Amino acid sequence: MPRPIKIISTDFDGTLFAEFENPPIPHELQELIAELQQQGAKWVINTGRDMSSLMEALARAGIIIEPDYLVLVEREIYTHHESQYSGLEEWNGQCSRAHAELFARVQKDLPAIVDWINSRFHARLYEDAYSPFCLIAGNNGDADVIQNYLDDYCRTVPQLTLVRNDVYARFSHSAYNKGTALAELTRRLDCQREQVFAVGDHLNDLPMLSLDYANWLAAPVNAVDEVKEAVSRQGGYVSAQPCGYGVADALKYFMRSNGEG
């Protein structure tokens, strides 16, 4: 028997949210997610943004529904309660400790990495609360070359990975990403992978756009080629529509194929 959609995991920028569109999040999509929530589904915004950045963007979008869960900076899990979001301390604490131990091991190598990039490219390099190495490349071509260099470095450090979205990138722990966070939520909600829908548009979404974590995989037409190829290869749905309209299209497609609508 087909299983109903119980978890809706959506990337934010470029998937759910288009900043310069009006509205940034289509009303049709909001109504569809609200309908699924009323039927018992849980909605997760699975994003690289941090809390303040996401809350500001949701406020600007004038959204009329609330996500049940958030996955922030591609790894931390928060649950909605009344008017606030509270962290899942067991998961987030383990995540923080694992990252602190990992980043302590790479600290000594950062000066050489920074020198290599600065000698070849115009890029912004900085440290924030989530990674000792963050990058904003000048363009995607530069970002591709830098990524190849950093991927080679990551292979020398167990559990280190580079998370990239467009010209942005940062070091992270390979055990904590959009996919593993989604799996943890699936476990906590006592759901099965067969009940999970996941949609995204860029490279940092690839960990959750996997049949290991979701049964229904989707991408909007504006997704990068690597994402569309990964979704198609696994039998997912690539919409002919962009951003939020593509998410609504994909949800309706899978609901029809599952006999839900």
GIBELRA-V861151 format. One record per residue. N is the residue number from 1. RES is the residue in one letter. NEAR is the number of other ideal C-beta (glycine too) atoms within 10 Angstrom. Layout:
n: [N & N]
res: [RES & RES]
near: [NEAR & NEAR]
This chain:
n: [1 & 2 & 3 & 4 & 5 & 6 & 7 & 8 & 9 & 10 & 11 & 12 & 13 & 14 & 15 & 16 & 17 & 18 & 19 & 20 & 21 & 22 & 23 & 24 & 25 & 26 & 27 & 28 & 29 & 30 & 31 & 32 & 33 & 34 & 35 & 36 & 37 & 38 & 39 & 40 & 41 & 42 & 43 & 44 & 45 & 46 & 47 & 48 & 49 & 50 & 51 & 52 & 53 & 54 & 55 & 56 & 57 & 58 & 59 & 60 & 61 & 62 & 63 & 64 & 65 & 66 & 67 & 68 & 69 & 70 & 71 & 72 & 73 & 74 & 75 & 76 & 77 & 78 & 79 & 80 & 81 & 82 & 83 & 84 & 85 & 86 & 87 & 88 & 89 & 90 & 91 & 92 & 93 & 94 & 95 & 96 & 97 & 98 & 99 & 100 & 101 & 102 & 103 & 104 & 105 & 106 & 107 & 108 & 109 & 110 & 111 & 112 & 113 & 114 & 115 & 116 & 117 & 118 & 119 & 120 & 121 & 122 & 123 & 124 & 125 & 126 & 127 & 128 & 129 & 130 & 131 & 132 & 133 & 134 & 135 & 136 & 137 & 138 & 139 & 140 & 141 & 142 & 143 & 144 & 145 & 146 & 147 & 148 & 149 & 150 & 151 & 152 & 153 & 154 & 155 & 156 & 157 & 158 & 159 & 160 & 161 & 162 & 163 & 164 & 165 & 166 & 167 & 168 & 169 & 170 & 171 & 172 & 173 & 174 & 175 & 176 & 177 & 178 & 179 & 180 & 181 & 182 & 183 & 184 & 185 & 186 & 187 & 188 & 189 & 190 & 191 & 192 & 193 & 194 & 195 & 196 & 197 & 198 & 199 & 200 & 201 & 202 & 203 & 204 & 205 & 206 & 207 & 208 & 209 & 210 & 211 & 212 & 213 & 214 & 215 & 216 & 217 & 218 & 219 & 220 & 221 & 222 & 223 & 224 & 225 & 226 & 227 & 228 & 229 & 230 & 231 & 232 & 233 & 234 & 235 & 236 & 237 & 238 & 239 & 240 & 241 & 242 & 243 & 244 & 245 & 246 & 247 & 248 & 249 & 250 & 251 & 252 & 253 & 254 & 255 & 256 & 257 & 258 & 259 & 260 & 261]
res: [M & P & R & P & I & K & I & I & S & T & D & F & D & G & T & L & F & A & E & F & E & N & P & P & I & P & H & E & L & Q & E & L & I & A & E & L & Q & Q & Q & G & A & K & W & V & I & N & T & G & R & D & M & S & S & L & M & E & A & L & A & R & A & G & I & I & I & E & P & D & Y & L & V & L & V & E & R & E & I & Y & T & H & H & E & S & Q & Y & S & G & L & E & E & W & N & G & Q & C & S & R & A & H & A & E & L & F & A & R & V & Q & K & D & L & P & A & I & V & D & W & I & N & S & R & F & H & A & R & L & Y & E & D & A & Y & S & P & F & C & L & I & A & G & N & N & G & D & A & D & V & I & Q & N & Y & L & D & D & Y & C & R & T & V & P & Q & L & T & L & V & R & N & D & V & Y & A & R & F & S & H & S & A & Y & N & K & G & T & A & L & A & E & L & T & R & R & L & D & C & Q & R & E & Q & V & F & A & V & G & D & H & L & N & D & L & P & M & L & S & L & D & Y & A & N & W & L & A & A & P & V & N & A & V & D & E & V & K & E & A & V & S & R & Q & G & G & Y & V & S & A & Q & P & C & G & Y & G & V & A & D & A & L & K & Y & F & M & R & S & N & G & E & G]
near: [4 & 12 & 13 & 15 & 24 & 19 & 26 & 25 & 28 & 26 & 30 & 24 & 20 & 22 & 27 & 31 & 24 & 20 & 11 & 5 & 14 & 5 & 15 & 18 & 24 & 19 & 13 & 15 & 21 & 19 & 13 & 20 & 23 & 15 & 14 & 22 & 16 & 8 & 11 & 9 & 19 & 22 & 21 & 27 & 24 & 32 & 27 & 25 & 19 & 14 & 14 & 9 & 15 & 22 & 13 & 11 & 20 & 21 & 9 & 11 & 19 & 11 & 18 & 10 & 16 & 14 & 25 & 19 & 22 & 24 & 28 & 24 & 22 & 25 & 24 & 19 & 25 & 21 & 17 & 15 & 9 & 6 & 6 & 8 & 19 & 11 & 17 & 18 & 10 & 11 & 19 & 17 & 11 & 14 & 23 & 17 & 10 & 16 & 20 & 10 & 11 & 21 & 19 & 10 & 12 & 18 & 10 & 8 & 14 & 15 & 9 & 10 & 18 & 14 & 10 & 14 & 20 & 11 & 7 & 12 & 17 & 10 & 18 & 11 & 16 & 11 & 12 & 11 & 6 & 20 & 20 & 16 & 24 & 16 & 25 & 13 & 23 & 13 & 12 & 12 & 11 & 17 & 22 & 12 & 13 & 24 & 18 & 10 & 14 & 22 & 12 & 9 & 17 & 18 & 10 & 9 & 14 & 9 & 15 & 20 & 20 & 22 & 25 & 23 & 21 & 17 & 18 & 17 & 23 & 23 & 24 & 26 & 21 & 17 & 14 & 28 & 23 & 27 & 22 & 21 & 29 & 26 & 19 & 18 & 24 & 22 & 10 & 15 & 16 & 7 & 17 & 13 & 16 & 15 & 18 & 26 & 27 & 29 & 30 & 33 & 28 & 21 & 21 & 25 & 32 & 19 & 24 & 28 & 28 & 20 & 15 & 13 & 23 & 27 & 21 & 25 & 27 & 27 & 29 & 28 & 15 & 17 & 28 & 19 & 7 & 13 & 28 & 19 & 13 & 20 & 25 & 13 & 10 & 14 & 10 & 24 & 19 & 17 & 24 & 9 & 15 & 18 & 25 & 25 & 18 & 26 & 30 & 21 & 21 & 23 & 26 & 15 & 15 & 20 & 18 & 10 & 12 & 15 & 9 & 14 & 13]
